[in-house]
Amino acid sequence: MRINWKQKLTSRKFWAAVIGFITEILVLFNVSDLTISHVVGLITAASILVAYIIGEGMVDAARVKSEALIHSSSLVPGQSPAPPPKD
């Protein structure tokens, strides 16, 4: 069974589980409440960043694929494709 890391890293449930696990480990080692709050805040911020980056990558990939399909379907048989426009 393969793990779909894109799906895991964009899952709120996954990050809630990570935060819960780390919080309990910190409590177990008698870490101060302030430090625990800082660690939870850091993990939350990192998870938002990771989910955003992966999500935007997926959106960009879907857009490129869609544009390629539209471009290839507009070709006349035997015609070579024109190069994509430069941004």
DSSP file (Angstrom, degrees, kcal/mol; ACC not computed):
  #  RESIDUE AA STRUCTURE BP1 BP2  ACC     N-H-->O    O-->H-N    N-H-->O    O-->H-N    TCO  KAPPA ALPHA  PHI   PSI    X-CA   Y-CA   Z-CA
    1    1 A M              0   0    0      0, 0.0     2,-0.3     0, 0.0     0, 0.0   0.000 360.0 360.0 360.0 125.4    0.0    0.0    0.0
    2    2 A R        -     0   0    0      1,-0.0     2,-0.5     2,-0.0     0, 0.0  -0.693 360.0-128.1 -94.0 144.7    1.4    3.3   -1.1
    3    3 A I        -     0   0    0     -2,-0.3     2,-1.2     1,-0.0     3,-0.1  -0.795  11.5-139.6 -92.5 128.8    1.0    6.5    0.9
    4    4 A N     >  -     0   0    0     -2,-0.5     4,-2.3     1,-0.2     5,-0.1  -0.736  22.0-176.1 -86.6  93.9   -0.3    9.5   -1.0
    5    5 A W  H  > S+     0   0    0     -2,-1.2     4,-3.0     1,-0.2     5,-0.2   0.823  77.8  58.1 -66.7 -32.8    1.9   12.2    0.5
    6    6 A K  H  > S+     0   0    0      1,-0.2     4,-0.9     2,-0.2    -1,-0.2   0.939 111.0  43.4 -60.5 -44.6    0.2   15.0   -1.4
    7    7 A Q  H  4 S+     0   0    0      2,-0.2     3,-0.3     1,-0.2     4,-0.3   0.910 115.6  48.3 -67.4 -41.9   -3.1   14.1    0.2
    8    8 A K  H >< S+     0   0    0     -4,-2.3     3,-1.5     1,-0.2     6,-0.2   0.940 110.4  49.9 -63.4 -47.8   -1.7   13.5    3.6
    9    9 A L  H 3< S+     0   0    0     -4,-3.0    -1,-0.2     1,-0.3    -2,-0.2   0.655 113.0  46.9 -71.3 -14.9    0.3   16.8    3.8
   10   10 A T  T 3< S+     0   0    0     -4,-0.9     2,-0.5    -3,-0.3    -1,-0.3   0.355  89.8 108.1-102.7   4.7   -2.8   18.8    2.7
   11   11 A S    <>  -     0   0    0     -3,-1.5     4,-1.8    -4,-0.3     5,-0.1  -0.702  56.8-156.7 -87.7 126.5   -5.1   17.0    5.2
   12   12 A R  H  > S+     0   0    0     -2,-0.5     4,-2.4     1,-0.2     5,-0.2   0.864  97.2  56.9 -65.6 -35.6   -6.3   19.0    8.2
   13   13 A K  H  > S+     0   0    0      2,-0.2     4,-2.1     1,-0.2    -1,-0.2   0.900 105.0  51.3 -62.7 -40.9   -6.9   15.7   10.1
   14   14 A F  H  > S+     0   0    0     -6,-0.2     4,-2.3     1,-0.2    -1,-0.2   0.943 112.3  45.0 -60.6 -48.8   -3.2   14.7    9.5
   15   15 A W  H  X S+     0   0    0     -4,-1.8     4,-2.7     1,-0.2    -2,-0.2   0.855 110.7  53.9 -67.8 -34.1   -1.9   18.0   10.9
   16   16 A A  H  X S+     0   0    0     -4,-2.4     4,-2.5     2,-0.2    -1,-0.2   0.895 109.9  48.6 -64.2 -38.5   -4.3   17.9   13.9
   17   17 A A  H  X S+     0   0    0     -4,-2.1     4,-2.6     2,-0.2    -2,-0.2   0.911 111.3  49.4 -66.7 -41.9   -3.0   14.4   14.7
   18   18 A V  H  X S+     0   0    0     -4,-2.3     4,-2.8     2,-0.2     5,-0.3   0.940 112.7  47.3 -61.2 -47.3    0.6   15.7   14.4
   19   19 A I  H  X S+     0   0    0     -4,-2.7     4,-2.7     1,-0.2    -2,-0.2   0.919 112.9  49.0 -61.4 -44.2   -0.1   18.6   16.7
   20   20 A G  H  X S+     0   0    0     -4,-2.5     4,-2.1     2,-0.2    -1,-0.2   0.911 113.0  47.2 -61.2 -42.8   -1.9   16.4   19.2
   21   21 A F  H  X S+     0   0    0     -4,-2.6     4,-2.0     2,-0.2    -2,-0.2   0.947 114.5  45.0 -64.6 -49.4    1.0   13.9   19.2
   22   22 A I  H  X S+     0   0    0     -4,-2.8     4,-2.5     1,-0.2    -2,-0.2   0.903 111.7  53.7 -62.8 -41.5    3.7   16.5   19.6
   23   23 A T  H  X S+     0   0    0     -4,-2.7     4,-2.5    -5,-0.3    -1,-0.2   0.930 109.4  47.6 -59.2 -46.2    1.7   18.3   22.3
   24   24 A E  H  X S+     0   0    0     -4,-2.1     4,-2.3     1,-0.2    -1,-0.2   0.869 110.5  52.0 -65.4 -36.2    1.3   15.1   24.4
   25   25 A I  H  X S+     0   0    0     -4,-2.0     4,-1.5     2,-0.2    -1,-0.2   0.921 111.0  48.0 -64.3 -42.8    5.0   14.4   24.0
   26   26 A L  H  <>S+     0   0    0     -4,-2.5     5,-2.4     1,-0.2    -2,-0.2   0.895 111.8  49.2 -65.5 -39.8    5.9   17.9   25.3
   27   27 A V  H ><5S+     0   0    0     -4,-2.5     3,-1.9     1,-0.2    -1,-0.2   0.907 106.9  56.7 -63.3 -41.1    3.5   17.5   28.2
   28   28 A L  H 3<5S+     0   0    0     -4,-2.3    -1,-0.2     1,-0.3    -2,-0.2   0.852 108.3  47.2 -58.2 -36.0    5.0   14.1   29.0
   29   29 A F  T 3<5S-     0   0    0     -4,-1.5    -1,-0.3    -5,-0.1    -2,-0.2   0.182 116.4-114.7 -94.3  17.6    8.4   15.8   29.3
   30   30 A N  T < 5 +     0   0    0     -3,-1.9    -3,-0.2     1,-0.2     2,-0.2   0.849  51.5 172.5  54.9  40.9    7.0   18.7   31.5
   31   31 A V      < -     0   0    0     -5,-2.4    -1,-0.2     1,-0.1     5,-0.0  -0.548  40.2 -95.3 -76.8 146.5    7.7   21.4   28.9
   32   32 A S     >  -     0   0    0     -2,-0.2     4,-2.4     1,-0.1     5,-0.2  -0.217  25.5-119.6 -64.9 152.6    6.3   24.8   29.8
   33   33 A D  H  > S+     0   0    0      1,-0.2     4,-2.5     2,-0.2     5,-0.2   0.861 113.7  55.5 -59.6 -37.0    2.9   25.8   28.5
   34   34 A L  H  > S+     0   0    0      2,-0.2     4,-2.1     1,-0.2    -1,-0.2   0.916 108.6  46.9 -63.4 -43.5    4.4   28.8   26.8
   35   35 A T  H  > S+     0   0    0      2,-0.2     4,-2.6     1,-0.2    -2,-0.2   0.907 111.1  52.1 -65.2 -41.6    6.8   26.6   24.9
   36   36 A I  H  X S+     0   0    0     -4,-2.4     4,-2.7     1,-0.2     5,-0.2   0.920 108.8  51.0 -60.1 -43.4    4.0   24.2   24.0
   37   37 A S  H  X S+     0   0    0     -4,-2.5     4,-2.3     1,-0.2    -1,-0.2   0.905 110.8  48.7 -60.7 -41.7    2.0   27.1   22.6
   38   38 A H  H  X S+     0   0    0     -4,-2.1     4,-2.4     2,-0.2    -2,-0.2   0.913 112.0  48.1 -64.9 -43.1    4.9   28.2   20.5
   39   39 A V  H  X S+     0   0    0     -4,-2.6     4,-2.6     2,-0.2     5,-0.2   0.925 112.2  48.8 -64.2 -45.0    5.6   24.7   19.1
   40   40 A V  H  X S+     0   0    0     -4,-2.7     4,-2.5     1,-0.2    -1,-0.2   0.908 111.9  50.0 -61.5 -41.9    1.9   24.2   18.3
   41   41 A G  H  X S+     0   0    0     -4,-2.3     4,-2.5    -5,-0.2    -1,-0.2   0.902 110.9  49.2 -62.3 -41.5    1.9   27.6   16.6
   42   42 A L  H  X S+     0   0    0     -4,-2.4     4,-2.6     2,-0.2    -2,-0.2   0.922 112.2  47.1 -64.6 -45.3    5.0   26.8   14.6
   43   43 A I  H  X S+     0   0    0     -4,-2.6     4,-2.6     2,-0.2    -2,-0.2   0.909 112.5  50.6 -63.5 -41.2    3.5   23.4   13.4
   44   44 A T  H  X S+     0   0    0     -4,-2.5     4,-2.0    -5,-0.2    -2,-0.2   0.931 112.0  46.4 -62.5 -46.2    0.2   25.1   12.5
   45   45 A A  H  X S+     0   0    0     -4,-2.5     4,-2.1     1,-0.2    -2,-0.2   0.913 113.6  49.0 -62.7 -42.9    2.0   27.8   10.4
   46   46 A A  H  X S+     0   0    0     -4,-2.6     4,-2.7     1,-0.2    -2,-0.2   0.898 109.7  51.9 -64.2 -40.3    4.2   25.2    8.7
   47   47 A S  H  X S+     0   0    0     -4,-2.6     4,-2.5     1,-0.2    -1,-0.2   0.889 108.9  50.3 -65.8 -38.0    1.2   23.0    7.9
   48   48 A I  H  X S+     0   0    0     -4,-2.0     4,-2.3     2,-0.2    -1,-0.2   0.922 112.4  47.6 -63.9 -43.5   -0.6   25.9    6.3
   49   49 A L  H  X S+     0   0    0     -4,-2.1     4,-2.6     2,-0.2    -2,-0.2   0.932 113.0  47.2 -63.3 -47.2    2.4   26.7    4.2
   50   50 A V  H  X S+     0   0    0     -4,-2.7     4,-2.5     1,-0.2     5,-0.3   0.929 113.3  48.4 -61.4 -46.7    2.9   23.1    3.1
   51   51 A A  H  X S+     0   0    0     -4,-2.5     4,-2.6    -5,-0.2    -1,-0.2   0.896 112.4  49.5 -62.3 -40.0   -0.7   22.7    2.2
   52   52 A Y  H  X S+     0   0    0     -4,-2.3     4,-2.8    -5,-0.2     5,-0.2   0.937 111.8  47.3 -64.3 -46.9   -0.7   26.0    0.3
   53   53 A I  H  X S+     0   0    0     -4,-2.6     4,-2.0     2,-0.2    -2,-0.2   0.933 116.5  43.1 -62.4 -46.8    2.4   25.1   -1.7
   54   54 A I  H  X S+     0   0    0     -4,-2.5     4,-2.3    -5,-0.2    -1,-0.2   0.926 114.7  50.6 -65.9 -44.0    1.2   21.6   -2.6
   55   55 A G  H  X S+     0   0    0     -4,-2.6     4,-2.2    -5,-0.3    -2,-0.2   0.917 111.4  47.1 -60.5 -44.8   -2.3   22.9   -3.4
   56   56 A E  H  X S+     0   0    0     -4,-2.8     4,-2.7     1,-0.2    -1,-0.2   0.872 110.5  53.6 -65.7 -36.6   -1.1   25.6   -5.7
   57   57 A G  H  X S+     0   0    0     -4,-2.0     4,-2.4    -5,-0.2    -1,-0.2   0.899 109.3  48.2 -62.7 -40.7    1.2   23.1   -7.4
   58   58 A M  H  X S+     0   0    0     -4,-2.3     4,-2.2     2,-0.2    -2,-0.2   0.905 112.4  48.6 -66.9 -41.2   -1.7   20.8   -8.1
   59   59 A V  H  X S+     0   0    0     -4,-2.2     4,-2.3     2,-0.2    -2,-0.2   0.927 112.6  48.3 -63.6 -45.4   -3.8   23.7   -9.4
   60   60 A D  H  X S+     0   0    0     -4,-2.7     4,-2.4     1,-0.2    -2,-0.2   0.909 111.3  50.0 -61.9 -42.8   -0.9   24.8  -11.7
   61   61 A A  H  X S+     0   0    0     -4,-2.4     4,-2.3     1,-0.2    -1,-0.2   0.900 111.0  49.2 -63.5 -40.6   -0.4   21.3  -13.0
   62   62 A A  H  X S+     0   0    0     -4,-2.2     4,-2.5     2,-0.2    -1,-0.2   0.891 110.9  50.5 -65.9 -38.7   -4.1   20.9  -13.8
   63   63 A R  H  X S+     0   0    0     -4,-2.3     4,-2.7     2,-0.2    -2,-0.2   0.924 110.9  48.0 -65.2 -44.1   -4.1   24.2  -15.6
   64   64 A V  H  X S+     0   0    0     -4,-2.4     4,-2.3     2,-0.2    -2,-0.2   0.912 113.1  48.5 -62.7 -42.9   -1.1   23.3  -17.7
   65   65 A K  H  X S+     0   0    0     -4,-2.3     4,-2.2     2,-0.2    -1,-0.2   0.916 112.1  49.1 -63.6 -43.2   -2.6   19.9  -18.5
   66   66 A S  H  X S+     0   0    0     -4,-2.5     4,-2.4     1,-0.2    -2,-0.2   0.917 111.6  48.6 -62.3 -45.1   -6.0   21.6  -19.5
   67   67 A E  H  X S+     0   0    0     -4,-2.7     4,-2.6     1,-0.2    -1,-0.2   0.884 110.5  51.7 -63.3 -38.8   -4.2   24.2  -21.7
   68   68 A A  H  X S+     0   0    0     -4,-2.3     4,-2.6     2,-0.2    -1,-0.2   0.897 110.3  48.8 -65.1 -40.2   -2.2   21.4  -23.4
   69   69 A L  H  X S+     0   0    0     -4,-2.2     4,-1.9     2,-0.2    -2,-0.2   0.913 112.8  47.2 -65.9 -42.3   -5.4   19.4  -24.1
   70   70 A I  H  X S+     0   0    0     -4,-2.4     4,-0.8     2,-0.2    -2,-0.2   0.923 114.3  47.7 -63.5 -44.1   -7.2   22.5  -25.5
   71   71 A H  H >< S+     0   0    0     -4,-2.6     3,-0.7     1,-0.2     4,-0.2   0.919 113.3  46.8 -64.2 -44.9   -4.2   23.3  -27.6
   72   72 A S  H >< S+     0   0    0     -4,-2.6     3,-0.9     1,-0.2    -1,-0.2   0.808 108.5  55.5 -70.9 -28.8   -3.7   19.8  -29.0
   73   73 A S  H 3< S+     0   0    0     -4,-1.9    -1,-0.2     1,-0.2    -2,-0.2   0.681 101.3  59.0 -77.7 -15.8   -7.4   19.4  -29.8
   74   74 A S  T << S+     0   0    0     -4,-0.8    -1,-0.2    -3,-0.7     2,-0.2   0.452  83.7 108.6 -90.6  -0.1   -7.4   22.6  -32.0
   75   75 A L    <   -     0   0    0     -3,-0.9     5,-0.0    -4,-0.2     3,-0.0  -0.499  68.9-128.7 -78.3 144.6   -4.7   21.1  -34.3
   76   76 A V    >   -     0   0    0     -2,-0.2     3,-2.7     4,-0.1    -2,-0.1  -0.734  44.2 -89.9 -84.5 139.8   -5.6   20.1  -37.8
   77   77 A P  T 3  S+     0   0    0      0, 0.0     3,-0.1     0, 0.0    -1,-0.1  -0.266 116.6  19.2 -53.1 131.9   -4.3   16.6  -38.6
   78   78 A G  T 3  S+     0   0    0      1,-0.3     2,-0.3    -3,-0.0    -3,-0.0   0.257  97.3 120.5  90.4 -10.8   -0.8   16.8  -40.0
   79   79 A Q    <   -     0   0    0     -3,-2.7    -1,-0.3     1,-0.0    -4,-0.0  -0.678  61.5-130.5 -86.8 137.4   -0.2   20.3  -38.6
   80   80 A S        -     0   0    0     -2,-0.3    -4,-0.1    -3,-0.1     2,-0.0  -0.645  31.1-102.8 -85.9 146.6    2.6   20.8  -36.1
   81   81 A P        -     0   0    0      0, 0.0    -1,-0.1     0, 0.0    -9,-0.1  -0.350  30.4-120.7 -69.1 146.6    1.8   22.6  -32.9
   82   82 A A        -     0   0    0      1,-0.1   -11,-0.0   -11,-0.1     0, 0.0  -0.569  38.5 -96.5 -78.7 148.1    2.8   26.2  -32.4
   83   83 A P        -     0   0    0      0, 0.0    -1,-0.1     0, 0.0     3,-0.1  -0.356  47.2 -99.1 -64.3 149.0    5.2   26.9  -29.5
   84   84 A P        -     0   0    0      0, 0.0     2,-0.0     0, 0.0     0, 0.0  -0.326  45.5 -95.5 -66.6 150.8    3.4   28.1  -26.3
   85   85 A P        -     0   0    0      0, 0.0     2,-0.4     0, 0.0    -3,-0.0  -0.353  38.6-119.8 -66.9 147.0    3.4   31.9  -25.7
   86   86 A K              0   0    0      1,-0.1     0, 0.0    -3,-0.1     0, 0.0  -0.707 360.0 360.0 -90.6 138.8    6.1   33.2  -23.4
   87   87 A D              0   0    0     -2,-0.4    -1,-0.1     0, 0.0     0, 0.0   0.433 360.0 360.0 -85.8 360.0    5.1   35.0  -20.2
